[in-house]
């Protein structure tokens, strides 16, 4: 008899409604996302429910003055306090530290990081999961700049960007070209922030990542490659935020360029 099929073993493993026994924790950093948060949470809940997956959303809010935290509390009442977990901070402390803070509260064995402003659609999450399972990957990252997934997956559609003017597209393309030329990271979209990680892998990479702002995402991927972790890419369509204003400004662009140079000299 297979020891893993014994009653004792099955009781220890728990019971699941699906063959997928993993739990997926989404970390959502927020600042003034009162209007966007209900939409993205509804889409996440629908996606995970349709796929029969165990899930939770960790909302890391940086003291938003627009009432984002109250919306998160209301959503917890609707979906359950085990599904929507609000873990606020005292002020705007940076994107990188938001993920570090959120990691302290996840209970899943896979972590999804994404934007709360609806620019990342949850419909791509099942593709992330399928690619991860098919190739036993440590990380799957969304890319706006590929027409097929890597490794190849038949149902992947070309990625792209919607809602950006020419200047914003050129800045993004230029940033990725600079990083690809200088760092050779092996992925097509270093500045993206829609990713699936194994929990232990994310914990490890974060411990050696030094950046805190928008450079954080780029450094995470460069460090992952340097540490030998396997990375897959799924094409996504990126849609500019529905409500609110972009938080990317000149200071972030300068910081990004400095970050590329710092990684070139240190990794």
LODOLUM-39811 format. One record per residue: y negated, x negated, z of N, C-alpha, C, O, CB in turn. Coordinates in steps of 0.02 Angstrom, whole numbers, plus 50000, padded with zeros to 5 digits. Glycine has a CB too. Example, Ala and Ser with C-alpha at 12.3 -4.5 7.8 and 13.67 -1.06 7.14 Angstrom:
BEGIN
502844934050390502254938550390501654934050390501664928850423502244943550452;501124935850354500534931650357499984935550394499434933050402500304929650286;
//
This chain:
BEGIN
500614995850000500005000050000499384995650000499344990650035499995004850061;498894997749961498254994149960497914995150027497765000850046497804996649902;497774989750065497464990550131496784993850129496574996850178497404983850164;496434993350072495784996350066495815003950056495305007350057495394993150010;496425006550046496515013750037496785017150099496895023150098496965015049979;496885013350152497125016250215496595020750246496005020050230497335010750264;496795025250289496315029850322495805026050363495215027750364496685034750366;496035020750397495575016750438495045013450394494445013550411495955011450477;495265010550338494795007150293494305012050262493715010650258495175003450238;494555017950240494125022850209493605025450258493025026750239494525028650182;493805026250322493325028450372492775023350383492195025050394493685029950438;492965016950380492475011650389492005011250329491405009750337492835004850398;492265012650270491845012350210491375018250204490845017550174492285012050148;491545023850233491135029850227491335033950166491765031850127490395028050222;491035039650158491185044050101490575044750056490005044850080491415051050126;490695045249992490155045449943490305050849892490885052249877490065038649908;489775054049865489855059149815489955056349745490045060049697489255063749815;489935049849738489975046649673490355040049679490445037449734489265045449644;490575037549622490935031149623490475025349640490705020049661491265029849556;489815026349632489335021149649489205021449724488885026049749488665022049609;489445016349760489375016249833488765012349856488685011049915489995013249864;488335010549809487735006749827487175011549847487175017449831487505002349768;486695008749884486095012449901485495008749874485455002649880486035013449978;485025012349845484455009349811483815010949850483635016749859484405011949739;483485005649872482865006349910482275004549865482254999149836482865001649973;481805009149859481205008049818480625006249865480475010049911481035014349775;480305000549853479714998749890479105000349848479024997649793479724991149910;478675004849873478075007049838477455004749876477265008049925478075014749828;477124999349855476474997649885475945002649860475915004149801476274990249868;475525005049905475025009949885474335008249913474275005549968475225016949907;473835009849874473135009749897472765014949855472675014149795472815002549891;472545020249888472205025749855472635028849799472425029349742471535023349825;473235030849818473705033849770473875041049790474425043349777474345029649764;473405044549820473525051349845473755055949789474195060049799472895054049878;473445055449730473615059849675474255057749640474635061949615473045060149625;474385051249637474975048749600475615049149641476155050149613474855041649579;475565048349707476165047849748476635053849742477245052749736475975046849820;476395059949745476865065649738477235065649671477825067649668476495072149746;476905063549618477215063549552477775058349549478325059849526476695062149497;477625052249571478125046949566478715048249612479285046649595477805040149582;478585051049671479135052549717479575058049689480185057649693478855054649786;479275063249659479665068549629480115065849573480695067749568479215074049601;479835061449532480235058449477480795054049504481345054149478479775054449431;480645050249556481165046049586481725050349615482315048949604480865041549641;481545055549652482045059849683482475063149630483085063449637481705065249726;482165065549576482545068649523483025063649489483605065349476482075071649470;482775057749476483195052649444483805050749486484365050749461482775046349429;483685049349549484245047349592484735053249603485335052149606483985044849659;484475059249609484905065049620485335066349559485935067649565484485071249637;485035066049500485415067149438485965061949429486505063449403484955067149378;485825055849451486315050449444486795050049503487245045849504485955043749437;486705054449552487125054749612487125048049648487655045349665487845056849595;486525045449660486445039049693486115039849761485685044149770486035034249649;486325035749809486005035649874485345031849868485315026749834486465032349928;484815034449900484155031449889483695032549948483815036549993483835034349826;483145028749947482595029549994481975026449963482025022049919482755026350063;481395028649985480755025849961480365023450022480225027350068480355031149920;480185017150021479775014250074479055013850048478915010050002480035007050096;478615017850077477915017950057477525013150102477455014250162477615025150060;477265007650072476875002750109476145003850090475915001650038477104995350094;475785007250133475085009050118474605004550156474685003450216474955016350134;474115001950119473624997350149472985000950171472434999550146473444991750099;473075005650217472505009150248472075012650195471455011950197472085004350289;472385016250150472005019850098471535024950130471735028750173472495023450049;470905024950109470425029850136470475036750104470125041350126469735027150128;470895037550053470905043850016471435048750041471515054150012471025042549943;471785047150095472285051650122472985050550096473405054950102472085058550107;473125044750067473795043250041474325043850095474875046350082473815036150010;474165041450155474665041650209474845048750229475435050150243474395037850270;474365053150230474515060150246474965063250193475415067150209473865064150253;474845061650130475275064050077475985061450087476465065150078475005061950007;476055055150105476715052250116477075055850173477675057050169476655044750132;476715057550225477015061250281477255068150259477785070450279476515061850340;476855071450218477045077950193477665077450148478115081750151476475081150154;477695072250108478275071150064478905069850105479455071950086478155065350016;478835066450162479405065250206479675071750233480285072450243479195060550264;479235076650246479465083150269479845086850214480315090650228478865087350293;479635085850152479945089350096480625086250079481125089850072479485089050034;480645079750073481255076350050481695073750106482285072250096481075070650005;481415073350166481785070750223481515064050246481335059850205482525070150206;481485063150311481215056850338481675050950326481475045250335481085057650412;482305052350306482755046950287482655044850215482905039750193483485049050299;482275048850177482155047450106481465044350094481395039650056482225053750065;480965047050127480275044550119480065041450186479975044950236479785050350097;479985034850186479825031150247479135027950239479055023450198480365025850263;478665030250278477985027450276477935021650325478065022450385477455032950292;477735015850300477635009950341476945006850325476905002150286478215004650330;476425009650354475735007550337475555000850367475884998350413475245012750360;475014998050340474724991850366473994992950381473704998150363474824985850316;473684988150414473004989150441472464988650387471904990950399472874984050494;472614985650330472104984750279472404981950215473024981250211471544980250303;471984980250166472224977450103472424970150114472004965750120471674977950048;473074969050116473344962450133473704959150076473994953750085473804963050191;473704962250016473994958949958474664961849938475044964449979474074951649971;474814961349873475424964249845476044960749871476534963949889475404964049770;476034954149872476624950349893476824952049965477414953149978476494942949888;476344952150010476504953650080476714960950089477054962550137475904952050124;476514965250043476734972250046477494972650037477824976350071476374976449993;477754968749989478474968649979478834965550038479364967950059478654964749915;478544960350066478844957150125478874962050182479384962550217478444950850145;478334965750192478304970850245478834976250233479194978250278477604973950250;478864978750171479344983950155480064981950164480484986050183479244986250085;480214975650151480894973150159481154973750230481764974150241480934965950137;480704973850278480914974350348481224981150364481544981950416480324973250394;481144986050319481354992850334481874995650285482105001250295480764997350335;482064991850234482544994550186483244994750217483424990550258482554990150122;483624999750197484325000350219484805000150160485415000550171484415006850259;484554999550100484984999050041485214991950028484974987250060484625001749980;485684991149982485914984449963485614982149897485714976449876486684984349959;485244986749863484844984849805484134987249818484024992549848485134987849739;483644983349794482944985049804482594985549736482674981149694482584979849849;482224990949727481824991849666481084991249685480854994649732481964998849632;480724987049650480004986549660479664989349597479874987949541479774979249675;479144993249608478794996349552478104998649576477964998749635479205002449524;477685000449528477015002949544477045010349561477475013949535476525001649486;476585012549603476565019549624476115023749580476055029749591476335020049695;475795020749530475295024249491475565027449427475185029349383474735019549473;476225028149423476555031449367476565027149303476775029649251476225037949353;476345020949307476385016549249477105014349237477275012449181475925010449258;477525014549288478235013149281478625019649290478605022649343478475007849333;478955021849237479315028249240480025027149269480385022849245479355031549170;480205031149319480885030549348481455031649299482025029949314480945035249404;481315034549240481855035949192482215029549170482765029849145481585039549131;481895023749180482205017449160482675014749214483075010149200481675012249144;482645017349274483065014749329483805015249313484165010449326482905018549393;484065020749286484775020849269484985015349220485535012749225484965027649239;484545013449173484695007949128484715001349166485144997149153484175007649071;484255000449212484264994449254484944993849289485254988549289483684994549306;485154999349318485774999449357486384998149313486824994349331485865006049395;486405001349254486965000349209487014993049186487564990249183486905004949148;486444990149169486444983149147486674978549203487054973849192485754981049121;486434979949263486624975749321487384976149332487704970949342486254978149385;487654982149329488374982949341488784979749285489294976549299488544990349346;488574980649224488954978249167489024970649167489534967949144488634980449102;488524967249193488524959949190488464956649259488364950549264487964957549145;488524960649312488504958049380487884953749392487924948249419489134953849394;487304956349372486684952549375486374952749445486474957449483486184955249324;486004947549460485644947249523484984950949520484754953949569485524940049543;484664950849460484014953949450483994957249382484254954549333483444948649457;483684963049378483524966149313482784967549314482524970649361483954972749300;482434965349263481714966249260481514970149198481814969249144481354959549261;481024974449204480774978149147480324973749104479954969649131480404984449169;480354974649039479924970748994479574975248944479884979748915480334965448957;478934974048934478544977648884478594974448816478364977248766477814978148905;478894968348813478824964148754479484962448720479534957448685478474957948772;480004966648730480634965648693480834972248662480664977648687481184963048740;481204971848607481454977948574482164979648594482384985248583481414977048498;482524974848624483204976048649483274972948718482874968748738483734973148600;483784975148753483914972348819484264965548813484564964048761484324977148862;484224961648865484624955548870484964955348938484624955448990484174949148860;485624955048939486094955648883486024962348847485714967048873486814954748909;486324962648788486234968448745486534974848775487074974648804486544967148677;486164980348768486394986948790486194991848735485614992048715486094988948860;486674995848712486584999748651486025004848657485685006148607487215003248634;485925007848715485445013448720484735011248737484305015448748485685018348771;484605004648740483935002248755483465003448696483655002148638483944994748774;482865005848709482365007048658481815001648664481734998748717482055014248665;481445000248610480924995048612480404996448666480225002248678480584994448545;480184991148699479664991848750478974992248719478894991148659479704986048799;478484993748761477804994148735477314995848790477494996848848477764999248679;476674996348771476134998048817475725003748787475575003748728475684991848830;475565008548830475155014248807474555015048853474615014548914475585020748806;473975016248824473375017548863472925011648875472415012248908473575020348927;473115005748849472694999848857472264998848795472485000348739473134993548870;471664996348805471264994348747471484987448723471904984248755470504994348765;471204985248667471414978948637471304973048684471714968548687471034977848572;470744973148720470594967648766471134966948820471364961348833469914968748799;471324972448850471834972248903472504969848875472864966048908471914979148936;472684972048815473304969848785473294962348771473784958848782473434973648720;472724959848746472664952748732472714948648796473024943248796472004951248695;472404951048850472434947448914473154946948938473374941648960471994950948967;473514952548934474214952648957474654948148914475054944248940474484959748956;474574948748848474964944448803474814937048814475254932848815474824946448729;474164935748822473964928848834474234926048898474444920248901473214928248833;474224930148950474494927949015475234926249010475454921249038474374933249068;475604930448976476324929248968476454923248923476924919348936476674935448940;476054922448870476144916748826476004910148864476374905248856475674917248765;475474910148904475314904248943475884902448990476094896648993474664905348983;476134907349026476664906149074477304903949039477664899549063476794912349116;477464907148982478074905548946478044898348919478544894748920478184910448889;477454896448894477374889748866477414884348920477734879148911476714889248829;477084885548976477034880549028477664880249072477884874949092476424881849072;477954886249087478484886649137479174887749108479674886349141478324892049185;479224890349046479864891749014480334895549060480874893149076480194885248991;480134901449082480524905049133481144908649106481574910649145480084910049166;481184909549040481764912849012481734920449012482224923748996482364910849048;481154923349029481054930549024480414931848985479964927648982481024933949095;480374937748955479824939048909479204942148942478664942248912480054943648855;479284944649004478724948249036478664946149109478914949449154478834955949031;478324940549119478254937749187477774941749230477834941749291478024930649183;477284945149199476774948549237476974955749254476584959349286476124948549199;477564957849233477794964549250477984965149323478124960149356478384966449206;477994971349348478154972349419478634978149428478594981749478477524973549459;479104978949381479614984249385480284980749383480514978549329479544989549327;480614980049441481214975949444481724978749494481564982349540481034968849464;482344976849481482914978449525483204971849551483354967449511483454982749488;483274971349616483544965249647484144966949692484154972249723483004961649688;484624962549694485094962749750484694961049813484264956649812485694957649740;484824964449867484434963349928484454956149953483924953349967484684967949982;485034952949958485044945949982484664941249935484354936349958485754943549989;484684942649870484334938449822483574939049832483214934049832484524940449749;483344945149839482624946249850482394942949915481864939749917482464953749852;482784943649967482604940450031482554932850023482084929750049483124942150086;483024929949986483024922649977482414920449937482074915749957483664920449942;482284923849881481734921749838481064922349875480634918049869481724925949774;480994927649913480354928749949480224923150000479654921350012480364935549984;480764920450029480664915250079480374908850049480064904850085481314913650113;480464907749984480214901649953479604902949908479324898249879480754898349912;479404909249903478814911049862478184910349904478144912749960478884918149834;477684907049875477074905449913476484909849894476034910649935476894898349902;476474912649835475904916649813475894923449848476404925749873475924917749737;475304926449851475234932849885474954938449841475094944249853474794931949946;474564936849790474244941949749474654943649687475264944249691473564939549728;474314944449631474654946349568475094940649542475544941849502474134948249516;474964934549564475384928849544476074929449575476554926449551475054922249564;476124933349628476754934149665477334935949619477864933049624476674939349720;477224940849575477764943149530478004937549485478604936649474477524949049489;477534933749457477704928349413478094922949450478614920649426477074925249382;477854921049508478194915749546478894917949566479354913849566477784913949609;478984924349583479644926749602480154925449546480714923349560479624934249618;479954926849484480424925949428480554918649413481114916649398480154929449367;480024914549418480114907349407480564904349460481004900349444479424903749407;480464906349522480894903949576481614906249567482084902549580480624906349644;481704912449545482374915049535482764910849484483344909249496482354922349512;482434909249429482754905049378482914898049405483454895349393482314904549316;482434895249442482544888549470483114888449520483454883349528481894886149504;483224894049555483764894449604484434896349573484944896549608483574899449657;484424897649508485054899049473485284906249473485864907649457485584894949502;484844910849491485034917949491485044920749420484644918749377484564922049535;485494925449408485554928449341485054934149334484964938149380486274930949328;484734934449275484204939249263484314942849197484434939549146483504935849264;484284949449197484314953349136483644956849125483254957649171484884958549139;483524958949063482904962449046483054969049011483484969448967482454958049001;482684974249031482724980848999482034982548971481554982449009482984986249049;481984984248907481334986248879481084992648913481464997448922481384987248803;480444992748930480144998648960479495000248923479194995848891480014997549036;479275006448928478615008248904478155008748964478275012649011478625015048863;477635004848963477145004649017476565009248999476265008548946476894997349030;476415013949044475865018749032475315017449083475445017049143476125026049037;474705016749059474145015449104474095021049155474265026849141473485014749065;473845019349214473845023849271473515030549254473045030849215473485020649329;473785035949284473535042749271472885043949309472395046149280474065047949290;472905042549374472315043749416472095037249448472515032949462472475049049470;471445036449459471185030549492471015025049443471065025949383471685027949542;470795019449471470585013849430471055007949439471355007049491469865011849448;471115003849386471514997849389471224993049440470614992449447471574994549321;471674989649476471454984849527471434977749500471304973049538471914985149588;471564976849434471554970249404470844968549382470534972349344472034969849345;470584962949406469904960849389469884953549371470394950249364469424962349445;469264950949363469174943949343469474939149394469764934049376468434942449334;469404940749458469674936349510470424935649504470694930249514469484938949579;470764941149488471494940949481471694936749420472194933149422471784948049474;471304937149366471454933249306471394925849319471824921849299470994935349247;470854923849354470764916849372471324914549419471594909049412470074915749405;471494918849466472034917149513472694916249477473084911849496472104922549567;472814920249426473424919649387473464912949353473984909549355473474925349335;472924910849320472914904349285473034898649334473404893949319472244903349249;472734899049392472844893949443473574894049466473864888749479472374895049503;473854900049471474544900649493475034897549444475524894349464474724907849503;474904898449379475334895449328475334887849336475864884649334475094897349257;474744884949344474694877749353475044875349417475384870249417473964875549354;474964879149471475284877249534476044877249528476374872849554475064881949590;476314882249493477034882549483477274876849438477814874049449477244889349454;476884875349387477064869849341477134863249379477564859149363476544869249285;476704862249428476714855849465477184855749524477304850549555476014854249489;477474861749541477874861949603478594864249594479014862849636477544866449652;478744867849539479424870549531479824866149483480404867449470479404877849505;
//
